Every structure is written in C-alpha cells, then in structure tokens.
C-alpha cells in the first residue's frame, strides 16, 4: 500500500526539502510487512527491503489503519499520523527526537499534501483586478494589566450586539478573519477579536526576557474582562475555541450576569496532559533541537478534519508556525492544568442567566465530541451540536462549513431577550 506514496508526493518541494535536511530511516510496519522510508541528503525515498543502516524509528499500525489514513476521507482519529498516535491506532518506537524533527515531513507525505482525485476540486479565488479592502479595523489598546503597561491589538467589524472572539492556544486573532468578513454576522454583531498578551501583534510587556510565560485561569478571565471594559462593550456575547472554549466556561461562571451568552467551540471540562498520545510530545514543542513552530503545526494536523479546504487548513497551521517560543507551551498550562474544571466548578454555571451554546467538531481528538457532550449534560447547556466534517479549528480550517452551524446559534441569541 506504500509503493506509490513516493511516486505521488515524494517530489513535492516542501517534502523533499525537509527530507534533505534530515538523516533518518523510518520503518513503516503494517501487520507483518515493513517498508523503509529514507530521509537524507537526496530527499525522500522508499524501499521494501531491509536497509544496511540502523532503523531510526518505527511507525506500526494495522493494515486497515494505514489504508484509512491513505484513503480519500479518513475517519475521525485516522486523519493524520499524530491523530492515529493520539487515538492509539499507531505505535511509535525508537528515536522520539527524530520523530518530532521529521513529523511535518511525515504529515505532509501521508495526509496534508496528497491529491484527492475522489473529491471535487476546491474552488479557486481569482486575484482581484483592483485592490480591495476588508471591512476590518485594527487598533491597539494601551492599558495597564496586572500592574504593567500593555499594548493589546484587536480587530473589529460590524455593529450591533458585541461579539468577543477568543483564539486558540499558541495562535492569534487571525483565526477569526472570515467571521469578521461575514456580512450576515456583522449586520447584527460588532465582532471584536483581540490577541492575548504575548500572542500575534500583542507583544509581551517590557521585561519579558526575565520570565517564563504561563497562562492561568485568573489571567485569562481578567484580560478578557479588561478588554471588554476598555472598549465599553455592554452585555457582550463571548465565543472562544479550544483554550477559549474553556475560558468561556470560566467567564460564564464568574461573570455570567454581565454576559448575554457564551459560545464554546471545542469546549470540554478538561484535556489530557499530553500531546500526540504521549507526554513527551508536550516537551517537544519548546526545546533547542527542534523547530518549535514547525512541531506545533505538525501536531495540529492531527486535529484538523480531512474535509477542510487545503488553503484554510494550511493558513491555520501557518499561524502555529509563527508563535513565539514557549507561548504554546505556556497556554497549555491553562488548558491542561490550571483551567481543569473536573473540580465541580462547572456545576455552578447558571445557563438560565448566561446561555451556553456548544459546537464541537467530530474530528477533534483533544476536546472530543464525547467530552463536549459530557460537559453539555453537566451544565445543562442551552444547545449542543457536533459539527460534521469539522476539526478543532472550525472558524479557520473550514469557515464556509462552520458558518452553517454558527449562524443559527447567533440568530437564537438575537431572538432571546437580553
């Protein structure tokens, strides 16, 4: 089943380039058969015979699992190498450092850049004949936060009910570009998207070189409410994804009386303190012998649905490639540890006072539909829906598909008396 893998994508410039900077022999084991993937100065090649060199690492999965990964539309948990590992379909042994150093090349080879002739071709966007402008305004808020001066960057568009959007860990507000540009949303909502401190265009405060960044529940809630106050946003709706999907729960708990509603994308009470199936994946994000941004992006391929348009999926990954060193890791302190809500706090959320709407992608291997359903039942969520063909980043990986789930929720909020 691997025979034509290299013939199909081995000459892809970005895959071959990564191969030439590597020195690894990777065994691809399928039940009782093995093929050997070589990444070296000549690029990437594949052989069926045992090589005359040490095996760097082994990727072992059943023939059915490999076939699913290589198929036109893999099922949830089988859409990428890292997703298969996280969900127990793939076993990795050998040099784990080499695994993370070569993970992006592997992900591209197996899933992200393969042609899908069975799928309809993606729509192409023609370049405009003349320059056009998005209806988005970006500015900075100069404010004190936690006793230090900060410049918080935000973008906004539209008018009406304030809608504050919270981005995912290690990324920034660019994830909500299509929401800001959607006239069906901005006709009724003033959409505000800000970059958390240390993220995107919200640079760290002076003196950041003397500290290690860590996001906490208190700081996340405080900066969101500080931005709300600075912009004079009365009774807003707050929508957040991933860590933002957890933050909206803490916001509803602590400040529900001041909010019209919250929308949790990929929300769950907790997430397991590991990435890619094992704890060492978390440590691989920020270390001197790997490219942290590249590893972060490679790991995030396992959270994206295979149905997501390639351009949108890759733009989502590009945001992760650009994150500051240690920032994704610091955000995960909140996601995995400080923001864990299995302590019974969530039961204090009053959804009659602050409605909570939950939308979760079926391909998310972190905040899975099962975990979101448990949350919905525990807090008696106002609404809950599993989004078919969506992953962990619905607003950026597949914005056209996501709006079909979001617009009914926004309409419901409008129809509900404030």
Protein Blocks (a to p, Z undefined) as FASTA:
>chain_A
ZZmmmmmmmmgmklmmmmmmgccdddddehjaccdddddfkopaddfbdcfbdcfbdcdd
dfklmmmmmmmbdcehilbfklmmmnopaccedjfklmmmmmmmmmmmmmmmgccfkbcc
dddddddfbdcddfbdcddddddeehiacddddddededjdddddddehiafklmmmmmm
mmklmmmpccdddddehiajlccdehklmpccdddfklmmmmmmmmmmmnopghiacdde
hjlmmmmmmmmmmmmmmpfbdcdehiafbdcdbeehiaklmmmmpcfkbcfklmmmmmmm
mmpcfklcfklmmmmmmmmmmpcehklmmmmmmmmmmmpcknommmmpcfklmccddddd
fklcklgfklmmmmmmmnopabdcddehiafklmlmmmmlmmmmmmmmmmmmmmpcZZ
